[in-house]
Amino acid sequence: MIHNTLYLPELREMLAENNAAELREFCTALHPARTADFMEGLTPDETWAVLRHADPERRAQIFRYFDLDRQVELITSGERHEVAQLIADLPPDDRVDILANVDRPIVEELLALVPAEDRRDIKRLQSYPEGTAGALMTTDFARLSEDLTVAEARDAVQQQSEELETIYYLYVVDREDHLRGMLSWRELALAKPDTRVGDIMERDVVTVHVGTDQEEVARTVARFDFLAIPVVDDEYRMVGIVTHDDVMDVVIEEATEDAQRISGIDPLENAYLETELFTITWKRGFWLTFLFFAGMLTAMALEQFKEPLGRIQWLVYFIPLVIGSGGNSGGQSAALVITALSRGDVTHRDWVRIVRRELATGLLLGTLLALFGYAIALTVAPSPVAALIVPITVLLVVVCGTLLGAQLPLLFHRLGVDPALMSNPLLAGIIDILGIVIYMSVAVTLLSPQTG
């Protein structure tokens, strides 16, 4: 990792002189993200020495901008009571994510020192399965009663605001936390002071269930353009909110995983440079080995047609062109369908419409490429009839490629498997074999009358 070393000499000099005033100013003068950036080159002990000069809230803000590995390192190396206080000051969703990467014995030590209310909150969030709304949400949100007047509600929000991650949306709940409605801070600010909250709140609230998959949560937030979305349990009790910054993290995470799967790589759990060499070799090698044997099947398919290839050697020149056209068109179709599935634009139930569309597209693309292929084949083929092998094969292979590229991700989706597993290399391997069989079959069919 490349560290920003601009302030390191000054910081170490301030620490050596125990210059509390300047260290305090350093912690407060800049945006927390910049402060964290300038501290990246410090050792864990030096980092804690600087953070002690920030008030608890500012310390938590700075800590949130360290990368995950550094956060874990600081939690593991810090004095237990000091770390416990820091954890208590972090947003609920952030501290659960961080503690999930800390050794269990250390987590147990820290939880024993965390205030009881925070400890219960942490354990409750830890109980939700990874990748669900429950694991993604924060439990800090503005609660109001519908019986409050607008003036009373404003006072209530001001009292809660220091503990909340966002107050843009205000949620109206009953005594058992059942969600009754919501309103924005703007609506509250503009309403007449003596108006009841229940009279101005919106009752038709879009929510997600605590067990909803994080990808579905992200799609819902994007669809309605929310800054946050409430999370409810089976009894419609509000248990938390998922904020837009957490949704952004999900989008980046899912896009990264899909990109790696599409390239034939088992998704990395850590950053590329932080992944062990053996781990990254295994994750890449598994699919490469699979594709290697798929390539052997292509070679075996060619072996079955060695006799016609030996007699008509000019056919060999067009093998890369033929199978490449199928693989490329199939890869395009797969990419379009996978992205459409991830956006929720289509489901496996739309397979008939997709088949029709891809069949038409394959015919149009195949015809275009076939015309070019025929023109090139005429320059080397012994006759115009023999040259027809290339365009006919290209047309058939492109149509097959588009259909396979569109349908295989839908099949994976129907089986509950990530469609991105139908990666471009895997799809290309399948189409390579199919392309060889089609190419040789067309060649034998067209040339048999001439050689008979």
DRENKOL-160079 format. One record per residue (C-alpha): x, y, z; residue in one letter. Coordinates in pm, whole numbers, padded with zeros to 5 digits, always signed. Layout:
XYZa/...
//
This chain:
+00000+00000+00000m/+00122+00352-00086i/+00096+00581+00216h/+00052+00956+00217n/+00367+01062+00404t/+00314+01440+00391l/+00240+01480+00763y/+00432+01183+00904l/+00748+01373+01014p/+00538+01646+01177e/+00310+01392+01346l/+00602+01197+01487r/+00764+01519+01606e/+00439+01621+01781m/+00420+01278+01944l/+00782+01294+02057a/+00721+01639+02212e/+00377+01534+02344n/+00234+01845+02181n/-00127+01794+02281a/-00256+02122+02135a/-00127+02057+01784e/-00231+01691+01790l/-00580+01797+01892r/-00587+02051+01607e/-00467+01787+01359f/-00756+01559+01461c/-01019+01831+01417t/-00894+02067+01143a/-00933+01832+00846l/-01212+01612+00719h/-01191+01275+00902p/-01110+01099+00573a/-00808+01325+00516r/-00696+01283+00876t/-00708+00906+00839a/-00525+00930+00507d/-00234+01125+00660f/-00208+00873+00947m/-00174+00566+00724e/+00205+00542+00767g/+00197+00541+01146l/+00241+00228+01354t/-00062+00105+01555p/+00086+00248+01879d/+00150+00584+01712e/-00201+00585+01566t/-00358+00528+01906w/-00137+00802+02054a/-00278+01047+01798v/-00640+00931+01831l/-00632+00985+02207r/-00623+01360+02139h/-00962+01350+01960a/-01294+01344+02140d/-01474+01005+02125p/-01710+01103+01843e/-01430+01244+01626r/-01212+00941+01703r/-01484+00710+01572a/-01526+00923+01259q/-01154+00906+01179i/-01138+00534+01255f/-01417+00460+01003r/-01196+00586+00719y/-00911+00344+00783f/-00913+00037+00559d/-01051-00281+00715l/-00714-00450+00775d/-00586-00145+00960r/-00905-00124+01167q/-00864-00487+01270v/-00498-00426+01352e/-00585-00128+01573l/-00862-00317+01753i/-00636-00615+01813t/-00338-00410+01938s/-00520-00142+02139g/-00587-00131+02510e/-00909-00324+02567r/-01108-00057+02755h/-01006+00205+02500e/-01108-00017+02211v/-01439-00102+02378a/-01521+00269+02406q/-01436+00317+02037l/-01661+00026+01936i/-01949+00171+02138a/-01911+00501+01948d/-01914+00342+01601l/-02237+00309+01397p/-02400-00031+01468p/-02353-00171+01116d/-01987-00065+01097d/-01884-00218+01426r/-02048-00551+01344v/-01870-00565+01007d/-01535-00490+01170i/-01577-00736+01459l/-01660-01011+01208a/-01294-00995+01102n/-01147-00998+01454v/-01047-01319+01631d/-01332-01455+01842r/-01148-01452+02181p/-01068-01082+02139i/-01429-01007+02039v/-01555-01177+02355e/-01315-00974+02570e/-01430-00650+02407l/-01802-00730+02426l/-01770-00782+02801a/-01647-00420+02827l/-01904-00264+02593v/-02219-00111+02752p/-02498-00368+02784a/-02731-00195+02537e/-02460-00181+02270d/-02361-00542+02341r/-02720-00660+02286r/-02738-00459+01965d/-02413-00609+01835i/-02522-00965+01909k/-02861-00907+01747r/-02701-00778+01427l/-02448-01062+01431q/-02735-01312+01430s/-02854-01209+01082y/-02715-01409+00788p/-02440-01242+00586e/-02566-01073+00271g/-02913-00990+00406t/-03077-00660+00495a/-03042-00749+00865g/-02665-00781+00837a/-02646-00460+00633l/-02869-00231+00840m/-02799+00010+01121t/-03028+00028+01422t/-02979+00402+01468d/-03278+00582+01320f/-03515+00861+01423a/-03828+00730+01599r/-04140+00941+01644l/-04492+00883+01772s/-04783+00979+01551e/-04951+01151+01847d/-04673+01411+01876l/-04726+01762+01746t/-04479+01894+01491v/-04320+02116+01756a/-04276+01819+01992e/-04140+01606+01708a/-03876+01867+01623r/-03759+01868+01983d/-03750+01487+01985a/-03540+01473+01668v/-03295+01728+01805q/-03252+01520+02119q/-03188+01205+01911q/-02977+01362+01635s/-02634+01317+01798e/-02684+00939+01811e/-02825+00896+01460l/-02653+00820+01130e/-02912+01018+00932t/-03220+01228+01014i/-03334+01293+00659y/-03609+01035+00703y/-03808+01019+01028l/-03995+00699+01107y/-04322+00687+01298v/-04366+00377+01515v/-04600+00266+01793d/-04495+00149+02138r/-04406-00198+02006e/-04201-00045+01720d/-04452-00140+01450h/-04392+00090+01153l/-04684+00330+01110r/-04545+00579+00860g/-04264+00817+00775m/-04189+01175+00683l/-03883+01374+00586s/-03711+01633+00801w/-03803+01892+00536r/-04173+01807+00572e/-04142+01837+00949l/-03961+02170+00925a/-04224+02321+00695l/-04534+02196+00881a/-04731+02406+01129k/-04611+02353+01489p/-04950+02238+01623d/-05010+01980+01347t/-05007+01614+01452r/-04733+01396+01303v/-04997+01135+01217g/-05174+01387+00993d/-04873+01465+00772i/-04685+01136+00764m/-04685+00905+00464e/-04850+00574+00552r/-04766+00374+00240d/-04402+00308+00322v/-04170+00102+00104v/-03982-00145+00323t/-03758-00450+00298v/-03773-00759+00518h/-03484-00828+00751v/-03402-01144+00552g/-03409-00980+00207t/-03095-01039-00001d/-02867-00735-00015q/-02884-00722-00396e/-03261-00689-00379e/-03222-00416-00117v/-02987-00226-00348a/-03229-00260-00641r/-03518-00130-00430t/-03321+00171-00306v/-03207+00248-00662a/-03559+00208-00803r/-03717+00455-00560f/-03409+00679-00534d/-03407+00659-00152f/-03137+00782+00083l/-03240+00507+00327a/-03497+00230+00346i/-03661+00085+00660p/-03608-00280+00754v/-03893-00470+00920v/-03933-00815+01073d/-04212-01072+01027d/-04448-00872+01248e/-04377-00545+01066y/-04175-00412+01357r/-03909-00170+01242m/-03565-00304+01334v/-03333-00073+01139g/-03255+00115+00819i/-03020+00052+00529v/-02857+00378+00420t/-02744+00478+00072h/-02372+00454+00161d/-02418+00088+00258d/-02607+00030-00066v/-02314+00181-00258m/-02083-00069-00086d/-02315-00353-00189v/-02325-00235-00550v/-01946-00215-00566i/-01907-00554-00396e/-02159-00729-00621e/-02021-00565-00938a/-01669-00673-00843t/-01779-01031-00776e/-01972-01049-01103d/-01680-00908-01302a/-01446-01167-01150q/-01690-01454-01209r/-01752-01345-01569i/-01375-01358-01622s/-01361-01712-01483g/-01224-01623-01137i/-01371-01734-00806d/-01439-01398-00630p/-01165-01273-00397l/-01263-01213-00037e/-00996-00946+00017n/-00836-00678-00199a/-00618-00805-00485y/-00284-00700-00331l/-00390-00831+00010e/-00485-01179-00114t/-00224-01451-00053e/-00047-01585-00360l/-00164-01942-00299f/-00526-01827-00255t/-00535-01622-00573i/-00362-01905-00761t/-00626-02152-00645w/-00917-01921-00728k/-00782-01867-01079r/-00642-02214-01127g/-00969-02396-01057f/-01145-02243-01357w/-00832-02249-01573l/-00802-02623-01512t/-01167-02671-01600f/-01122-02468-01917l/-00802-02655-01999f/-00991-02982-02008f/-01268-02813-02206a/-00997-02719-02455g/-00894-03085-02468m/-01249-03169-02569l/-01212-02921-02855t/-00893-03098-02961a/-01073-03433-02942m/-01351-03294-03159a/-01092-03190-03418l/-00939-03537-03399e/-01269-03688-03507q/-01251-03485-03829f/-00883-03527-03910k/-00960-03705-04239e/-01158-03421-04404p/-00915-03167-04259l/-00626-03361-04409g/-00789-03367-04753r/-00914-03008-04749i/-00646-02813-04566q/-00786-02468-04645w/-01065-02535-04393l/-00807-02510-04111v/-00749-02142-04187y/-01104-02052-04086f/-01127-02245-03759i/-01030-01943-03540p/-01273-01722-03732l/-01563-01964-03698v/-01532-02052-03330i/-01429-01696-03240g/-01749-01558-03391s/-01959-01796-03182g/-01769-01730-02861g/-01778-01352-02903n/-02150-01338-02986s/-02231-01575-02698g/-02025-01364-02459g/-02216-01052-02562q/-02551-01221-02506s/-02442-01358-02169a/-02321-01016-02054a/-02649-00851-02155l/-02865-01112-01983v/-02650-01123-01667i/-02664-00746-01626t/-03038-00746-01697a/-03086-01012-01428l/-02878-00817-01177s/-03083-00503-01242r/-03410-00694-01213g/-03509-00607-01571d/-03572-00973-01656v/-03623-01306-01476t/-03603-01668-01588h/-03976-01646-01664r/-03893-01416-01958d/-03697-01689-02137w/-03938-01715-02433v/-03914-01344-02510r/-03537-01357-02468i/-03509-01657-02704v/-03706-01472-02970r/-03497-01158-02934r/-03164-01342-02937e/-03269-01564-03226l/-03351-01255-03433a/-03031-01083-03323t/-02826-01395-03398g/-02971-01421-03747l/-02897-01057-03823l/-02544-01067-03681l/-02474-01408-03834g/-02586-01293-04177t/-02364-00986-04159l/-02057-01186-04055l/-02143-01463-04303a/-02127-01216-04593l/-01779-01107-04488f/-01675-01469-04434g/-01798-01574-04779y/-01604-01294-04945a/-01286-01404-04771i/-01348-01776-04829a/-01380-01719-05206l/-01013-01619-05216t/-00889-01958-05094v/-01170-02210-05153a/-01146-02430-05467p/-01502-02338-05572s/-01791-02104-05478p/-01987-02402-05345v/-01697-02503-05118a/-01666-02144-04999a/-02026-02164-04872l/-01899-02379-04583i/-01767-02070-04406v/-02074-01841-04419p/-02318-02122-04339i/-02111-02227-04040t/-02066-01869-03919v/-02442-01812-03935l/-02521-02131-03743l/-02248-02079-03484v/-02344-01717-03415v/-02710-01812-03372v/-02614-02097-03137c/-02377-01868-02949g/-02638-01598-02890t/-02898-01853-02778l/-02661-02033-02542l/-02521-01707-02408g/-02871-01588-02324a/-03021-01912-02192q/-02743-02054-01975l/-02743-01755-01732p/-03123-01785-01712l/-03087-02155-01630l/-02834-02077-01356f/-03067-01812-01218h/-03358-02059-01218r/-03144-02308-01023l/-03057-02044-00765g/-02695-02016-00876v/-02524-01685-00952d/-02568-01632-01331p/-02222-01472-01346a/-02077-01822-01301l/-02167-01869-01667m/-01845-01683-01743s/-01721-01580-02085n/-01432-01833-02082p/-01667-02116-01982l/-01920-02020-02247l/-01647-01986-02508a/-01522-02336-02424g/-01869-02483-02483i/-01915-02293-02809i/-01567-02393-02930d/-01665-02759-02922i/-02004-02689-03078l/-01843-02472-03346g/-01601-02744-03452i/-01879-03001-03478v/-02098-02765-03683i/-01806-02657-03906y/-01699-03009-03990m/-02057-03130-04031s/-02133-02853-04281v/-01806-02923-04463a/-01874-03296-04494v/-02232-03231-04611t/-02137-02980-04882l/-01823-03151-05005l/-01949-03511-05011s/-02133-03470-05344p/-01823-03315-05498q/-01584-03584-05376t/-01828-03875-05419g/
//
